[in-house]
Amino acid sequence: MMKKMLAVRFASAPFETCSLSVFFISFRTTLLSMIYIYLIICCV
C-alpha cells in the first residue's frame, strides 16, 4: 500500500512541478502587468 502511494507520487511529481512553474510564470506576468498599469496611471 505504501509503495503504491510512493509510486503514484513519483509518477505525478513531474506534473506537479510543471503546473507549479506554469503558475509561477503566470503569477509573475500578472505582477509585471499590474506594475506597468500602476506606472502608466501614475505617469498620466
A tleap script that builds the chain and sets N, CA, C and O, in Angstrom:
source leaprc.protein.ff14SB
mol = sequence {
  NMET MET LYS LYS MET LEU ALA VAL ARG PHE
  ALA SER ALA PRO PHE GLU THR CYS SER LEU
  SER VAL PHE PHE ILE SER PHE ARG THR THR
  LEU LEU SER MET ILE TYR ILE TYR LEU ILE
  ILE CYS CYS CVAL
}
set mol.1.N position { 0.841 -1.212 0.000 }
set mol.1.CA position { 0.000 0.000 0.000 }
set mol.1.C position { 0.872 1.257 0.000 }
set mol.1.O position { 0.657 2.177 -0.790 }
set mol.2.N position { 1.845 1.279 0.886 }
set mol.2.CA position { 2.716 2.445 0.981 }
set mol.2.C position { 3.543 2.608 -0.284 }
set mol.2.O position { 3.732 3.720 -0.776 }
set mol.3.N position { 4.037 1.482 -0.811 }
set mol.3.CA position { 4.850 1.554 -2.033 }
set mol.3.C position { 4.023 2.075 -3.205 }
set mol.3.O position { 4.524 2.822 -4.045 }
set mol.4.N position { 2.762 1.678 -3.253 }
set mol.4.CA position { 1.881 2.141 -4.326 }
set mol.4.C position { 1.693 3.654 -4.238 }
set mol.4.O position { 1.728 4.347 -5.254 }
set mol.5.N position { 1.496 4.159 -3.033 }
set mol.5.CA position { 1.347 5.604 -2.827 }
set mol.5.C position { 2.596 6.343 -3.283 }
set mol.5.O position { 2.511 7.372 -3.954 }
set mol.6.N position { 3.760 5.810 -2.914 }
set mol.6.CA position { 5.024 6.435 -3.301 }
set mol.6.C position { 5.184 6.427 -4.811 }
set mol.6.O position { 5.631 7.412 -5.399 }
set mol.7.N position { 4.816 5.306 -5.444 }
set mol.7.CA position { 4.929 5.195 -6.897 }
set mol.7.C position { 4.039 6.233 -7.584 }
set mol.7.O position { 4.451 6.879 -8.548 }
set mol.8.N position { 2.823 6.381 -7.076 }
set mol.8.CA position { 1.895 7.366 -7.647 }
set mol.8.C position { 2.448 8.773 -7.462 }
set mol.8.O position { 2.353 9.618 -8.352 }
set mol.9.N position { 3.028 9.007 -6.287 }
set mol.9.CA position { 3.576 10.336 -6.005 }
set mol.9.C position { 4.749 10.647 -6.932 }
set mol.9.O position { 4.855 11.757 -7.455 }
set mol.10.N position { 5.628 9.665 -7.134 }
set mol.10.CA position { 6.773 9.871 -8.022 }
set mol.10.C position { 6.310 10.050 -9.466 }
set mol.10.O position { 6.915 10.804 -10.228 }
set mol.11.N position { 5.243 9.358 -9.835 }
set mol.11.CA position { 4.721 9.465 -11.197 }
set mol.11.C position { 4.110 10.841 -11.438 }
set mol.11.O position { 4.225 11.394 -12.532 }
set mol.12.N position { 3.458 11.392 -10.409 }
set mol.12.CA position { 2.793 12.691 -10.569 }
set mol.12.C position { 3.716 13.867 -10.252 }
set mol.12.O position { 3.333 15.021 -10.445 }
set mol.13.N position { 4.923 13.587 -9.771 }
set mol.13.CA position { 5.845 14.661 -9.394 }
set mol.13.C position { 6.176 15.599 -10.557 }
set mol.13.O position { 6.113 16.815 -10.377 }
set mol.14.N position { 6.529 15.082 -11.752 }
set mol.14.CA position { 6.836 15.987 -12.876 }
set mol.14.C position { 5.656 16.892 -13.226 }
set mol.14.O position { 5.842 18.068 -13.538 }
set mol.15.N position { 4.442 16.342 -13.175 }
set mol.15.CA position { 3.259 17.145 -13.483 }
set mol.15.C position { 3.071 18.250 -12.449 }
set mol.15.O position { 2.700 19.373 -12.790 }
set mol.16.N position { 3.330 17.924 -11.178 }
set mol.16.CA position { 3.198 18.928 -10.116 }
set mol.16.C position { 4.192 20.061 -10.312 }
set mol.16.O position { 3.834 21.231 -10.174 }
set mol.17.N position { 5.447 19.725 -10.633 }
set mol.17.CA position { 6.462 20.758 -10.832 }
set mol.17.C position { 6.130 21.598 -12.060 }
set mol.17.O position { 6.349 22.809 -12.070 }
set mol.18.N position { 5.599 20.945 -13.097 }
set mol.18.CA position { 5.234 21.662 -14.325 }
set mol.18.C position { 4.113 22.653 -14.036 }
set mol.18.O position { 4.196 23.816 -14.431 }
set mol.19.N position { 3.069 22.204 -13.353 }
set mol.19.CA position { 1.949 23.093 -13.032 }
set mol.19.C position { 2.405 24.217 -12.112 }
set mol.19.O position { 1.927 25.346 -12.213 }
set mol.20.N position { 3.336 23.899 -11.210 }
set mol.20.CA position { 3.854 24.912 -10.295 }
set mol.20.C position { 4.623 25.979 -11.060 }
set mol.20.O position { 4.477 27.169 -10.780 }
set mol.21.N position { 5.445 25.562 -12.027 }
set mol.21.CA position { 6.213 26.526 -12.819 }
set mol.21.C position { 5.283 27.367 -13.686 }
set mol.21.O position { 5.492 28.570 -13.840 }
set mol.22.N position { 4.263 26.739 -14.248 }
set mol.22.CA position { 3.284 27.475 -15.061 }
set mol.22.C position { 2.569 28.512 -14.202 }
set mol.22.O position { 2.370 29.648 -14.632 }
set mol.23.N position { 2.182 28.120 -12.990 }
set mol.23.CA position { 1.519 29.039 -12.070 }
set mol.23.C position { 2.443 30.195 -11.713 }
set mol.23.O position { 2.013 31.347 -11.643 }
set mol.24.N position { 3.728 29.876 -11.485 }
set mol.24.CA position { 4.691 30.910 -11.117 }
set mol.24.C position { 4.887 31.901 -12.257 }
set mol.24.O position { 4.954 33.109 -12.029 }
set mol.25.N position { 4.981 31.386 -13.495 }
set mol.25.CA position { 5.177 32.252 -14.664 }
set mol.25.C position { 3.952 33.154 -14.855 }
set mol.25.O position { 4.094 34.351 -15.104 }
set mol.26.N position { 2.761 32.584 -14.740 }
set mol.26.CA position { 1.544 33.387 -14.909 }
set mol.26.C position { 1.423 34.434 -13.808 }
set mol.26.O position { 0.999 35.562 -14.058 }
set mol.27.N position { 1.799 34.053 -12.584 }
set mol.27.CA position { 1.762 34.992 -11.464 }
set mol.27.C position { 2.741 36.131 -11.698 }
set mol.27.O position { 2.432 37.289 -11.417 }
set mol.28.N position { 3.933 35.802 -12.217 }
set mol.28.CA position { 4.956 36.818 -12.467 }
set mol.28.C position { 4.508 37.770 -13.575 }
set mol.28.O position { 4.693 38.982 -13.459 }
set mol.29.N position { 3.928 37.238 -14.634 }
set mol.29.CA position { 3.469 38.100 -15.727 }
set mol.29.C position { 2.330 38.998 -15.259 }
set mol.29.O position { 2.261 40.166 -15.644 }
set mol.30.N position { 1.441 38.463 -14.435 }
set mol.30.CA position { 0.348 39.272 -13.886 }
set mol.30.C position { 0.902 40.392 -13.024 }
set mol.30.O position { 0.440 41.531 -13.095 }
set mol.31.N position { 1.893 40.063 -12.212 }
set mol.31.CA position { 2.518 41.060 -11.350 }
set mol.31.C position { 3.175 42.151 -12.189 }
set mol.31.O position { 3.038 43.336 -11.884 }
set mol.32.N position { 3.886 41.759 -13.241 }
set mol.32.CA position { 4.547 42.732 -14.115 }
set mol.32.C position { 3.526 43.628 -14.806 }
set mol.32.O position { 3.718 44.841 -14.889 }
set mol.33.N position { 2.441 43.036 -15.302 }
set mol.33.CA position { 1.414 43.843 -15.966 }
set mol.33.C position { 0.770 44.816 -14.986 }
set mol.33.O position { 0.472 45.952 -15.353 }
set mol.34.N position { 0.553 44.384 -13.743 }
set mol.34.CA position { -0.004 45.277 -12.729 }
set mol.34.C position { 0.940 46.437 -12.442 }
set mol.34.O position { 0.497 47.572 -12.272 }
set mol.35.N position { 2.237 46.155 -12.389 }
set mol.35.CA position { 3.227 47.213 -12.151 }
set mol.35.C position { 3.228 48.200 -13.316 }
set mol.35.O position { 3.283 49.413 -13.110 }
set mol.36.N position { 3.166 47.669 -14.552 }
set mol.36.CA position { 3.135 48.550 -15.724 }
set mol.36.C position { 1.896 49.440 -15.702 }
set mol.36.O position { 1.991 50.639 -15.962 }
set mol.37.N position { 0.739 48.866 -15.395 }
set mol.37.CA position { -0.504 49.645 -15.335 }
set mol.37.C position { -0.404 50.712 -14.252 }
set mol.37.O position { -0.829 51.850 -14.451 }
set mol.38.N position { 0.165 50.338 -13.099 }
set mol.38.CA position { 0.339 51.284 -11.994 }
set mol.38.C position { 1.234 52.447 -12.411 }
set mol.38.O position { 0.939 53.603 -12.107 }
set mol.39.N position { 2.336 52.138 -13.114 }
set mol.39.CA position { 3.249 53.183 -13.583 }
set mol.39.C position { 2.569 54.095 -14.603 }
set mol.39.O position { 2.738 55.314 -14.561 }
set mol.40.N position { 1.803 53.504 -15.514 }
set mol.40.CA position { 1.099 54.297 -16.530 }
set mol.40.C position { 0.100 55.238 -15.855 }
set mol.40.O position { 0.011 56.412 -16.214 }
set mol.41.N position { -0.651 54.724 -14.878 }
set mol.41.CA position { -1.635 55.549 -14.168 }
set mol.41.C position { -0.932 56.676 -13.412 }
set mol.41.O position { -1.415 57.808 -13.394 }
set mol.42.N position { 0.194 56.372 -12.796 }
set mol.42.CA position { 0.930 57.396 -12.050 }
set mol.42.C position { 1.499 58.461 -12.986 }
set mol.42.O position { 1.463 59.651 -12.672 }
set mol.43.N position { 2.019 58.037 -14.125 }
set mol.43.CA position { 2.605 58.987 -15.082 }
set mol.43.C position { 1.525 59.853 -15.716 }
set mol.43.O position { 1.760 61.034 -15.972 }
set mol.44.N position { 0.358 59.298 -15.970 }
set mol.44.CA position { -0.732 60.040 -16.603 }
set mol.44.C position { -1.534 60.739 -15.514 }
set mol.44.O position { -2.509 61.429 -15.811 }
savepdb mol mol.pdb
quit
